[in-house]
Amino acid sequence: MHSIVVTNEGDDPGSARRRLTSRRQRLVAIVGGLTVCAATAVWWFSRAADSTSSGASAQVDADPLGQEIVNPGYLGPEACAECHAERVAAMRGSRHFRTCRLPEVEAMPSAFSEGNAVFAARDPQLRFEMTRDGDGFFQTAIEQTPAGERRTKSRIDMVLGAGSADDVYLTWHDDNRLRELPIAWMYASHQWGASPIVPHSGGDFSREMTARCMECHNTWFAYMPGSVNQYRPDSFVRGVTCEKCHGPGRDHVAYHRDHPDARSGQAIVHPGQLPRERHIEVCTQCHSNAVKERGPFSRYRPGEPLESYYRTHVTTYNEDDHVANQIQYLRESKCFQHNETLTCTTCHDPHRPRQAQGSGSLHDACLKCHQPANCPDQPRIPVAVRDNCVGCHMPQYVKINVIFQTQDDNFVPPLTRSQHRIAVYPAARQEVLLDWHRTQPGGESRDQVERLRASLAQHWLDEAEGYRRQHRFLASVAALREALRFDSGPAVRDRLRETVAIQEQIDADWFEALHQIDEQRFADAIAMLRNVLKAKPDLARAHGKLGTAYAVTGQRELAALHLRKVIECDPFDGYGEAMLGWLAYLDGRAEEALEHYHRAREIEPYDAQIQFRMGLVLERLGRLPEAVEHYRLSLEIEPRRADACASLVQALRRQGRAEEAVGFARRSARLSEDRDIDALMTLAETCSEAGLVREAVGAAERALGLALKSEPPRAPDIRRRLKAFQAAASKSAK
């Protein structure tokens, strides 16, 4: 039972309890709608927008309670150079160091200064210009609209990429929000390429640069919890530097400054001395599919179990991998399974640029465990290629995870990657032989070239056809690009264009469906999503959106069918389970809803929406203490989440914990910038219950002022409550 501090004539505890219940019902109506149309349409669609768009204007280094984001001890490579100058100098030449950097004149592509730095999008009404002005670099979106030409010019503030494969350009928007501009530079083909350009997005056509992406490209930075892409610009320790692998250096540097004669490193992690799995995870914090946080941002430290901090997405097909997922395939190798000392650093020296390691470094790594005579193919291959272990057993292949649209093509990868599943690849062996025969004179080698070229082209054409039958169109595109290396004739090019067109149509229909959903044209979206699934029946996200659209239009059975398909198609996509949980909650099946949410939480361990909805379900089941903890966790993940904050206040009040609820009631009012009548009246009543009657009066006065301007019918009730608070304040003053 919760206590009621203020009572007067006609204002008994029962009526106060009814007010709490009524306001609670309004709250649930706002955040959930208690109808399918109001609830499901908002549940996941709103996740595409920044969850911090509540109107709060907190600084990027503080949450609404004024808690500063504290640097846990990252100093930057300059501090390391005091004692390790040679190591740091070498590291500065590495790709890791350059993976996030400021745009410097000497390191930017010369194309910015050329007169033809223009990219024409597939939409004939849209093009982009890349320009340089002194030391500044810019990307301008030029869109033809009914009102005339619209130009949106964006400064390039940061560059992602090592300066060898591709450069992706970032720009700061208002409120310190970092966004990725759509046009990138592709070094291998010396041309501009576009990341997927989202139709109808307008402006500079940029997209949010998420914290997990930035985390892998940088050592540390201050990130606003709960935002999608809000950071403190001056906080960045850019690039992957010493502390990314050795941990924050503050205590280490302080100790050795105080003890200059110390011979062993203190307060720092030496990855080479870690157990094998912990050693590997120093690399796989980025070079894996560990993409879903289990807790607050940037808490992992080298030497700790990575899985305690991230949930790893296990993919069935490599085209669904994260950008750089080498470890999954290395673990599948017999070399890895039979040698407990093999790690990433067996082949890669993290302290030296690859070019400084020499062309024979990978071959030398193989010789640590294998001798040339161990290879049964040795007697049957030319002497000149017998040492090419990597060419046969870790071949280069088209990695289709990072792709761009060019002026005349689409789904173009900027580079190839080494296959990290060390194994026997007959096609790779053939390619090694083909490359050798191409260097040899004589008719016999020419015949071998033609035979091997035809065999390899057919191999990749067969692979492409198999992928296409599985609706794996990106994988088919990759295989066809491999085939083109051996047969560039019109037949192969036509097959590539046809497959590219299928994937383009899938993407176009997908984006159009999202636009229709945004405009609440659910019948049109349903038709469009059915087209998507006709082409690619196993696309989990399309099943999820289609299920939600069916739910919004009252077609519950079809909704449930497609939502269940989500996890069938992708066991690591929690959307379907969470939506099934929400539908069960709306139907009053709270126990079933809780089961769905438990499964969704296993997939999405640190998702504020799921935690909040679990709180609602638990509260309906009468499990208030558990509900409170889920509301708290939702607020930990997204400190400016107004619905979780308001629900936590009400749940604490229901438990008679008004004193504890006051702080969250204040936060709720602050999140609305004192513009929400319900938040202000909740603050007033919570303060009243906690004995803070003067504050209750102030909050009610502000609520009355708002009601008189915007909701006059509510003013009499608020005025009556204000008089009660004023009477209590007068009484306490005596």
Secondary structure, DSSP 8 states (H G I E B T S, - for coil): -------BTTB-HHHHHHHHHHHHHHHHHHHTTTSHHHHHHHHTGGGGS-TT-SS----TTB-TT--B----S---HHHHHTT-HHHHHHHHTSTTGGGEE---GGGS-GGGGSTT-EEE-SSTTEEEEEEEETTEEEEEEEEEETTEEEEEEEE--EEES-SSSEEEEEEEEGGGEEEE-SEEEETTTTEEEE----TT--TT--EE--HHHHHHHEEE--B-TT-SSBB-GGG-EEBS-HHHHH---HHHHHHHHH-TT--S--SS--GGGS-HHHHHHHHHTTSSSEEEESSSTT---TTS-GGGTEEE---SSGGGS-TT--HHHHHTSHHHHH-TT--GGGT--TTS-GGGG-TTHHHHHHHTT--GGG-TTGGGS-GGGTT-HHHHHS-EEE-TTS-BB-SS-SSB-S-EEE--S----HHHHHHHHHHHHTT--SHHHHHHHHHHHHHHHHHHHHHHHHHHHTT-HHHHHHHHHHHHTT--SHHHHHHHHHHHHHHHHHHHHHHHHHHHHHTT-HHHHHHHHHHHHHH-TT-HHHHHHHHHHHHHTT-HHHHHHHHHHHHHH-TT--HHHHHHHHHHHHTT-HHHHHHHHHHHHHHSTT-HHHHHHHHHHHHHTT-HHHHHHHHHHHHHH-TT-HHHHHHHHHHHHHTT-HHHHHHHHHHHHHHTTT--HHHHHHHHHHHHHTT-HHHHHHHHHHHHHHHHHH-GGGHHHHHHHHHHHHHHHHHHH-
